């Protein structure tokens, strides 16, 4: 890794208790960088608070890495070695409990694969792996791996703009992938400084939304310049009373193209939230 802070933090990727110790400091650092930039006349960045306007039960057993809505299906990928899978849920019909099992279909992954982000692109599901430098193409109906592509590094988040895939690797880089080859590399910056730990991604209305690992913030990125234009603060979205010992970080952004709604969740969270943005004054 080129970015030294990430080298240390990468060891916490599957350790929720250790990760929690640094989450608050990193989140404060992100917003502090924004405040310093505002004082120095840097890029104009708007901060939004997220209001939960709808809650739906989510599966606490999912170590959420990918989260995307496409063609009346909710695709969810879950990580960890020996426990990784990708699931197709009927949307919005899926529900937890009762006959909820009839609304879900799962593809179990090899024990050597730590599943990461997932995207639907040109009628194919693409799933990243963390350290094995592979991206899997999956038939969305048969839930079978049909092809494996090489990645130049780790895989974290992935999203589709309809023409290309955009892939994060845990640094400040986003790579554009089209028709089997990488096209360009984008450095994501906050007030002119590279912002590492970009995680799960979602393309929404011409912009890339990204979770920042170990924070409760989502950043909105211009795919033309790499500049962050907005920060969405989701601090305390999941109430403390709903957290357990193994509840992990915010991760998962899904845009419903039919309604325009944005849903978010996290790793081993019991709830998914439909959010509205309120500009911070």
N, C-alpha and C positions, 0 to 999 in steps of 0.2 A: 504493500500500500504506500502511496505517495504522501498521504496526510497522516502525520504522526499521531494526533489524538485518536484517530480511528484504530490504529494498531492495538492500543491498549483496550479500547472499548469493545473491539470485536470479540474478545474472549467472553464477554457477558451476553452474547447474542441469545443464548438459550438458558440463561440463568436469571429468572425474574427477580429474585430477592436482591441480588447484587446490583442488577440494573436499576432497581428502584432507588438505590442510594445516590445515584448520580442524576436521576431524571430531573429533579427540581432545579439543580444547579445549571444543567444544560438549558432548560426551558427559560430560566431567568436570564441566562447568557444570550439567548437568541433575541429576547425582547430588549435586553440592555444594548446589544449591538444596534438595534433599530433606533433606540433613543439617542445614542451617540451619533449615529448617522444623520438623524434629523437636525441635531445641533450644528453639525458641520456642513449642512447644506447638500447632503448626498441625495440619492434617489428618493422620490416621494413614494412612500409605502403606506398603504391604508391597513389598519388593524381592525379585525372584526371579532366579535364574540359570537359563539355558536349557541343558538337556543334549540333545545330539543322540542320538536312539535309533535313527534310520534315515536312510540317505543314498540319494538317487537322482540319477542324472545329470541335469543341466539343460543347456539350450542356451546356450552362451557368447555367441551372437549376439544374445540377447534383452536389450535395454535395459529391464529390467522396470519397468513402471509399474502394471499391474494383474495380479491373481493370485487366482482364485476357483474353487472346486470346486462344481459343481451338476449333479445328475442324470447322474452318471457321465461328466462332462466337466470338464476343467481348462481354464479360459479364461485366456489370457495376453495382455496388451497390451504392446507395445514402442514406445518413444518415439524422438525425434529427427526433425527436419525432413527430408523426402525418404526416410525409412527406416521410418516408422511402420506398424504393422500390428496386427491382433488375430488370435489363433489359437485354434482349438478342438482340444484334445487329448483323445483317449480316455483315460478314467481309471477304474481304475489301470493299464490295459493299455499306456499309452504307454511307450515306451522309446527311448533315444538310440542311433542306429546300427542296422544290420541293416535290418529292415523298418519302422523307426520312422517313416519318412515316410508310411506308410499310416495312421498313427494321428493325423495332424495335417492340419488344413485352415486356410488363411490367407485373410484379407481384407486386401489392400493398401489403404492410405489415401492420399488426395491429398497431394502434396508440401507443401502449405501447412498440413497438420495435424501437430501434435506430440501424439501419443497420450498419454493419461494413464490414470487408473484405470478399472477395468471392474467391473461388477456384473451379476448376473442378477436380474431383478425382474419378477414376474408374467409369466413366460414370454417375456421380452424381455431382450436384452443391451443394457446402457447403457454407453457409452464416453465419457469426458470428453476434451476437448482442452485444451491448456495455456493459450494466450493468445488463442485465437480466440473465446472466450466461447460455445462450443457444446458441447452434449451430443447424441450420436448414439444413436438407437434402432436396434438391429440384429436382424433375424430370425435366431434361433439355428440354424435348419436350413439356410436358404438363404445365410446370411452376406451379407446385403444390407442396406444402410442404408434404413430405412423412414420415418424421421422425424428432424428436427433441432430441438432445443430450445435456447432462449437461456439462457445463464448470466449472472449479474450481475457476474462477475469471472473470474479464472483458475480452471481446473479442475485439481485434483491427485488426490485420492482419492475413492472412492465405494463405498458398501456398502448393502445392503438389509436392513431388519428384517422384511420380509414385507409391510408396509403402506406404508412410506415409503423413499425413498432418503436417505442422509446423505452430504453432499458437503463436502470440504475444499478450501480455496483457497490453502494455503501460509501462512496466518496462524493465529491461535488460534481462528478461527471454524469451526463446523460448521453447515451449513444443512440443514434438513429439507425435502425435496421430495416432494409427493404429488399424483398425478393432474394433473400439468402446472403446478402452482403451488408456490411456496415457502411453507411453513407458519410456521416459526420459525427463529430463529438462536440458537445456543448458543456461549458463550465457554468454552473449555476452560482450566482453571486448575490450576496446581501450587502447592499451599500458598497459594492466594489470588491468585497472579500469573498472567496470561495466558501460555500456552505456545505460541509460534509454530512454524511449519514442520511442521505436521501434514500427513502425506503419505498413503500408501496406507492404506486402512481395511478392517476386517473386523468384521462383527457376529457375536459369539460369546456365546451363552447370556445374552442380554439386556444385553450391554455392547459398547462399541465399542473395538476394538483399533486402534492407530494407530502406524505408523512415524513417527519424528521425523527429518526429513531431516537428513543429515550427522551422525547419531549411530548407535550400535549398540544403541539402546534402543527398545523398544516400550512405549507407555503404554496403560493400560486406563482407559477413560473411562465415567463414569456418564452415560447419555443424559438422565437426569432433571435433573441438577444441573450437568453439565459438569466436575465434579471428577475429577481423576485419583486412582484408588484403588489402583493397582498399577503398578509399573515392572518390566519384564522386560529384563534385561541380557544381550545376545547377543555381547558383546565376544569376539573371537577365534573365533567360531563357524566362519568359513571360515579354514582354516589358511593361514599366510603362503605356504607352498610351493605352494598352489593359486592364488595371486593372480598376475595378469599386470599389465603396465603400464596396460592399459585397464580393469582390474577396478574397478568402482564400488561404490556404497554398498549397504548392507542395504536392501531394499525388496521387499515382497511377503509377505502373510499370507493363507493359505488354510485354512479350516476345513472338514474333510470331515464333512458332516452325518450320514453313515451310520456312521462309526466314532468320531467325536468327536475325531479326530486333528487337530493343528495343524501345518501345513507352512510353512516360510519359505524365502526365497531373496533374491537381490539382483540388481543390474544387472550384466549380463555375468558372472554367477557360473556355475561349471561344475556346481554341486551345489544340490539342494534338500534341506532337512533336516526330518525329523519330530522335533519337540521335546517334551520333558517339562519341567515347571517345578519347580525346587527352591527352596524358600523360604530366603532368606539369613538366617543367624543373627547 
